[in-house]
Structure formats: structure tokens, C-alpha cells
Amino acid sequence: MKKILYISFLLLTVISTRAQVSNLKKALVAIKSGDYPTAKVFLDSAASHPETQEMLETWYYRGYIYRELYKAQEKNNPNSPLREEAVESYKKFFELDTMSEFRSSAEKTLNALAVSYYNDAVVNLTAENYPVAVKNFEKYKATVRIFDPNRTFTDVEKQFHKALASLFAQMYEADRKNNEPYFQKAIDEYSLVLKLDSNDYSANYNLAILYYNEAVNIIKETEYEVDLITLDLIQEKTVDLFKRALPYMQKAYRLNPNKKEPLIGLVGIYYSLNEIDKYEELNQKLEQMKTQE
């Protein structure tokens, strides 16, 4: 009796295994005929069964199907679940793969998915949608690292975080009273860029301008009949802001001494800090530069 039960169990196991492999074959037939929803059903089944979930083909074709469904149904959705499933499938493929015939094609498809994340990051870099942009930018990097774990992103990270800093600065300037947190957010983004590359000209210059403009705006908003105690506090704050701006403007000038903008910035900062000797020296250079234009 036990032997009969054992044989019956073994037979059921074989039938189940064959059924799962058959599901994979049925998925391929559906793919060839363009019936992607049906292929998805078979591949989801294969991906969840122990006998086929360790097969490269399961994850390669599942990634392919989910990418095609994403393109057809959710291409304009920056939070597409179908795209995430496609990426997760290819991630599993690369965990199992040892340079198979599918690898080159999988890399190209996964790279295309990564690019779609990057494009969604760029498109959503707005006041309303910037959290979506940040999320997609991080997914772009994570997706690339699946097939290229040693890839560095310094240049593209600098570009993205400078754009984000500029957005935050614009949001703050548009409504300084209600958008005060975005002043610090802009500082943080420029500081992140400078950690990546301390010699980035635009990050140095724009961070200096951010501090400088804040000081100037505070001065402009100060009422004429303000009491002396308040005036002292305002003066302390603006002096601190000018001092914060100074090293970044100096660095910008050193990086590009032929540009007029950082020189104008330094002239304004030294004048505001009452450092007259330095102000006059640089103002003379500025006038000479103007005559050569």
C-alpha cells in the first residue's frame, strides 16, 4: 500500500512539473502570437512554482512580457507597477544568469527600462511632482546597477541635483513666506553636488547667490522705523549670510576668473561686509573687464 502511495505521489509530482514546463511553453506560444495578457498568466504561474522559478527562461520572458504590457498600458504612468515587475523579473534573471545567450538582450531591455525611469525623473522635475522625479531618478540608478554594478553616476547626479536645487530656489523665491523650507532644501542639493565635485562652477556660484540674495531680500524688507535691537539682529543675520556666500563665490571666481558674474558677486559681498580694500581692488578689476568687452 505504501509503495502504491509513493508511486502515486511521484507520478503527481512529475505531472505537476511537466505542467509548469508546459506553462512556460504555452507562454512562448502566446508571445509569438502577440497575446501578452495570456502569456503573463502562464509566466506568473511559472515564476511562482519551485520547478520553474529557477529557470532563466521564466524570468527573461516574464521581464519581456511585463515591459511590453508597460509600454502598451502604463507608459505615461511614472509609478507604473508593470514596469516595476519587469525590472524585478530581469533582476532575478541576472541573479541566476552566468553569461547565457539571453544576457545581451536582457541588458538592452533593462537599459531601456532604466532610461524610461530617467526620462520620467526629468519630466516630473516640477514644483508639483518633484518627489516623483526623485523616486524615478533613484530607480534609474538602481536599475542600471542590476546589469552594470560598477557604473558610476557622478555626472548625471550632479546634473539632476543642480536642477533640483534650482527648482527649490525658484519655489522659495516665488513665495518666501510660505515656502521657507525650500531655501534649506536648495542649499542641501547644492551641497550634495559639491560633495561629488567641489570644483563644480555652477554649484559654487549658485549656492553663493542663494545666500547673497537671501541677505539682500532681508535688507530690502527691513522697515525704516525698526527698533535698534531688531536692527542689530537683522544685521547679524545678513552679515552671516554674506559670510556664508563668500567662500563659494571665491571658489567660483578661482574656477573661472574670466567670467564677470562671480566678480560682480565678490564686489557686492565685500562691500556688504564693509571690507573696503578688497571691494575697491575687485571693483577695479571689474571695471577693467567691462572695458574689454
Secondary structure as GFF3:
##gff-version 3
##sequence-region A 1 293
A	DSSP	alpha_helix	2	32	.	.	.	ID=ss1
A	DSSP	alpha_helix	36	48	.	.	.	ID=ss2
A	DSSP	alpha_helix	56	73	.	.	.	ID=ss3
A	DSSP	alpha_helix	81	96	.	.	.	ID=ss4
A	DSSP	alpha_helix	103	123	.	.	.	ID=ss5
A	DSSP	alpha_helix	130	147	.	.	.	ID=ss6
A	DSSP	alpha_helix	154	174	.	.	.	ID=ss7
A	DSSP	alpha_helix	181	196	.	.	.	ID=ss8
A	DSSP	alpha_helix	201	221	.	.	.	ID=ss9
A	DSSP	alpha_helix	228	255	.	.	.	ID=ss10
A	DSSP	alpha_helix	260	272	.	.	.	ID=ss11
A	DSSP	alpha_helix	276	291	.	.	.	ID=ss12
###
